Amino acid sequence: MSYNLYLFRSVIICCVTFAPLLCWGGDNNKKWYSTVNPFVSARSFTYSENMPLEAFDNDFQGDFPDDGSYEFTHNKYAVGMGYRGVEISFFQRQDYYFRTVGDTFNLVYLDQNDIDFPVDEFFDIYLNVQQVDATGATLGYRFSPLPALELYVAGSYFESDDVLYGEVAGRLWQTERRPYADLVVDYVYTEEVLLDRPLTDPASGYGYGFDLGLAWQLHEDWHFSALFEDVSGRINWKHAPHTEAVMVSDRNRVDENGVSYKVPALSGKHGFKNIKQTLPVHSQFKLTYQYQKLLFSAEQETYDKVRFTRTLLGYKPISWFKVEGGYDFKSYTKSLEFWTPYLSLLVATDKFDLKQSKNVRMELKAGIKL
């Protein structure tokens, strides 16, 4: 995707900018807490089960979709400051999330590529979509109740005026003479695309979410970490434009031979709705065993109901530098990460030709000690 290529270039620029900070490594976490620490972070995680990411930018051009149920992109950028364990940051976030079942993507692919629908074949359709386009702030606190244990708690507040949240469900089929449909549509939006509703005043949305994390040195050679993001996260929308519509094949027509038949007809109503949008929970677990300078890790990351299991091998020649490579068994992604206490960079993809990739993940974190 062009978006990910742009982000990749931005990450490289940031790395060059913060590269001199590498020589500052080596301080322990206790000293880190006692200083003022400005930091920036950027994260992009894009995943598709049905088709390469570039196909979404090119109106579904390409090969026939693979079987799959999930497509999402999660992007978040933050700038903040920490002092004595307290962290405050300001962020911008943009997510798109699609959950489908049955033949939904197959149907869209046929339509976008002007391919005739198969005769006497039923298409079961379900599409759940949600968008998060928000700006907000996070207040967090890191503390150590035990020497080997560090905990993290945080709360976020954010606002948005761009909403897309709802679902389409039903069935469509094609006979030798005509198409038939039985669909239900229920969604809120910023711009209506089905019944040509004139633009209305945008919705007003505010939301919140909580993050929980821990880092635990189980033994001299064993380390465990966990992170939960958007726990109980939601956006409360007020006066959101809303459409509820039904498409059924109940409208009578008569052909040139005088034979009566039915055609699909879309009918619905416009209005406004107050609604709570529940955010997908993001979690990550990692268990690491260190043998001399080698690190062996198992990691599991979950976004809503999509679970990624990974194995990683790292090399840590000195206390303030680590390089780590990994493999994801679900998305077949290969990853490479460079880490220091003040700068870390992770790049992961299933194919080095990003135009054919279905999974691209990039993370950058950088900070300085004042």
C-alpha positions, 0 to 999 in steps of 0.5 A: 500500500502506498500508505505503508511505503510512506510510513516506511520512509518516515521511519527511516528519516526518524531513525537517522534523526535519532541515531546519535542517541544510541551512544547514550545507552547503558543506564538502568531503569531506576535512573530512567525514572528519575529523569525527564524523558521526551519520547515519540512512537509510531506503529502501523499494523496492516493485515489482510486474509483475502487479498494483497494490500495493494488490491484495496487501492486498485479497486480489487484488481488482481487474482481471485480472493483467498478464503478469509474473514479479517482485514484491518489496519491499526495506525497510531502515532504519539509524542509525550514525556515521562517523569518518575514513572508518570507518562503523558502523551498525545496521539493520533490514531486511525483504524479500519476493521472488516470482518466478513463471512461467506462469499462477501469478498468474492461478490465484491471482487466479481462486481469490481472486475465486471465479471458475471455472477455464476448462475444458480449460486447463492452468495451468503453475505456478512460485513461488519465494519468499523473505523476509528479516526481519533485524536486524544491523550494518554496518562500512564504510570509505571511502578515496581511493587517488587524488584523483579516486577514492573507494572503499567496502567494508563487511561486514554481520552479521545475525540472524533467526528468521523464515524463508520460503524455497522453491518450488512447481512443477507443473501444474493443469487443469480438465476439465468434471467435475473438477480435476486437479493435479501439484504439488511443494512444498518450503519452510522456514518459521516457520508452515506453511500447507499441511498444518496442522503445529502450531507448532514452535520458530522457526529460528535464522538468522545471515547476512552480506553485503558491499558494494562502491562507488566514486565516480570523477570521470572528468573535470571534467564527468564523474562515475561511481558504482557500488554493489554490495550483498549480494555473497555475501550469505546466511543460514544457517538451523539447524533450520528447519521444513521441508515437502516435499509432492506433489499428484497426481491419483491418488486413486480415487473413484466418482461416483453413477453408479458411474464411477471417477475420480481426484482430487488428493491432497496428501501430504508429510512434515514435518521440520527442515532446515539450509539456506543462503538466498542473498540477491538482489544489489542493484547501481546504476550512474550516469554524470553529465555536468555542463554549467554548472548542469545535470546529465544522468545515465543510471542502471541499478539491478538487484535480482536479475534485475530491471533498471531503466534510467533517465534523469535531469535535474538542476539544481545552482545552488550546490555544496551543493544539487541537485534532480533528476527522472528517468524509469524506462523499465521501470516507467514511474516518475517520480522527484524528488530533493532533495540536500544534503551533509546531507539527501537525499530521493527519491520515485518512483512510476509513478502519483500515486494510490498505490493504483493504483501498481505501483512506489513508491520512497522514500529518505531520508538525513540526517546531522550534523557534530559 
